């Protein structure tokens, strides 16, 4: 595996771990840790875009099934929606 890919994965994990709310830190960190070494390169790019959504948008999508800012268009969204801690 290339060093560049490993750095990219670490950046994704960091982005998931320091969200601003403890609940989202925990949820997204566990999600990324589970899938970061399983996802294809394209899925990792989608994950990066997914992590750009605000905490409120992700939280509402995950817990309340409220879709904002086209979060449901991201290919990672359904995998995340079905993820359980």
C-alpha positions in Angstrom: 0.0 0.0 0.0 1.3 3.4 -0.9 2.4 5.9 1.7 0.2 8.5 0.1 -2.9 6.3 0.6 -2.0 5.7 4.2 -1.7 9.4 4.8 -5.1 10.0 3.2 -6.7 7.4 5.4 -5.2 9.0 8.5 -6.6 12.4 7.4 -10.0 10.8 7.1 -9.8 9.3 10.5 -8.6 12.6 12.0 -11.5 14.4 10.3 -14.0 11.9 11.7 -12.5 12.1 15.2 -12.5 15.9 15.7 -16.0 17.0 14.7 -17.0 19.4 17.4 -19.5 17.3 19.2 -18.5 14.3 21.3 -21.4 12.2 19.9 -20.4 12.7 16.3 -16.7 12.2 17.2 -17.5 8.7 18.6 -20.0 7.7 15.9 -17.9 8.8 12.9 -14.6 7.6 14.4 -16.0 4.1 14.9 -17.5 4.1 11.4 -14.3 5.2 9.7 -12.2 2.8 11.7 -14.4 -0.1 10.6 -14.4 0.8 6.9 -11.2 2.8 6.1 -9.2 -0.3 5.2 -12.1 -2.0 3.4 -13.3 0.8 1.1 -12.0 1.2 -2.4 -10.1 4.3 -3.4 -13.3 5.7 -4.9 -15.3 5.0 -1.7 -12.6 6.7 0.3 -13.0 9.8 -1.9 -16.8 9.6 -1.3 -16.1 9.2 2.5 -14.0 12.4 2.3 -17.0 14.3 0.8 -19.3 12.7 3.3 -17.2 14.0 6.2 -17.5 17.5 4.8 -21.2 17.6 5.8 -21.9 19.5 9.0 -22.6 17.4 12.2 -26.2 18.5 12.3 -26.8 17.2 8.7 -25.2 13.9 9.4 -26.9 13.5 12.8 -30.3 14.3 11.4 -29.8 11.9 8.5 -28.6 9.1 10.8 -31.1 9.5 13.6 -34.1 11.3 12.2 -34.0 10.3 8.5 -34.0 14.0 7.6 -32.3 14.6 4.3 -30.6 18.0 3.8 -27.9 19.2 1.4 -28.2 16.1 -0.8 -26.5 13.9 1.8 -28.4 10.9 0.4 -26.7 11.4 -2.9 -23.4 10.4 -1.4 -22.6 6.8 -1.9 -21.3 6.4 1.6 -24.6 7.6 3.2 -26.4 4.3 3.0 -23.5 2.4 4.4 -23.4 4.9 7.2 -27.2 4.8 7.7 -27.0 1.1 8.3 -24.0 1.3 10.6 -24.6 0.4 14.3 -22.1 0.9 17.1 
